[in-house]
Amino acid sequence: MSLMFVNARICANLRFFYHHTPFYTLTFMRKPLTPSQCVVLALAWAALCFIVLTSSPQIDGMLILTILISGALVFIPIVKALKKK
């Protein structure tokens, strides 16, 4: 099998899946985070930030911006999950 045929087959399968699966089941049908999952996610994020900050030769604006954006990506779903309970 050629690589082009394999890639075309994968694209066809994905197109079939997304075409026959309603949009709301792909995005909105998921279990909310439990409090223990929220704690584990927050601790993992804090540990990764600690590793990045201690291994970085200099702390500049791009590093701080990246950490702030990653914090928003981690903590917005956590806050939403905790507000639902």
N, C-alpha and C positions, 0 to 999 in steps of 0.2 A: 504494500500500500504506500502510495506517495504521501508526503507530508501535507500537500495541498488538499488531498482528498480527506485526510484525517481532520484537518482544520475546518473544512467545509462541513463535515459530518457533525463536529462538535457545535458549530454555529447553528446548524439546522436543529439539533436537539435542544439547544438553549432557546431558540426561537419558538419551537413547539411548546416548551415548558412555560415560557412567559406568555405565550399567546393563549394557552388553555388554563392558566392559573389566574384567578382574579387578583387585581392589584392589592386589594385590602388584605388578602391572606399573606402577601409577601412582606408587608410592612407593619401592619397593626395587630396581627394575631400572634402575640408573644406573651410569655408569662412575665409579670412584673418582677423586679429584683427583690430578693429577700434582704432583710437587714444584714445578715451575715455575708451575703454576696457583696453588698455595698461596702462593708468594712474591708473585705479582701481586696476589692478593686481600689479603694482609696489607699490602702497600705501598699499595694503593688505600684500604684502611681507615685506615691511618696518615695518608695525605694528606688524606682527608676530615676526620679528627679535627683535624688541624693547621689546616685552613681554618676549621672551626667554632670552635675555641678562639681563634684569632687575630681572627676577625671578631665574636666575642661581646663585647658591652659589659661584661658581668660574668659571672664563673664562679660559678654557684650550685649547689645540691644537685641540682636537676632536670637540669642539663646534665651533671654528673658521672654521675648515675644513667643517663641516656640513653647516654652513651659506654660505660659499663660493660656495659649490656645489649647494645648493638650489638657490643661486643667479644666477648661470649659468643656471640652469633649468628654471628659471623664465625669465631672461633677454635675453637669446639667441633667443627664439621665438618672444619676443617683438622687438628686433633689426631687425630681419628678416622681421617682419610685417611692420615696419616703413620704411625699405629700399625699399620694394616693391611699396610703395606709392610715 
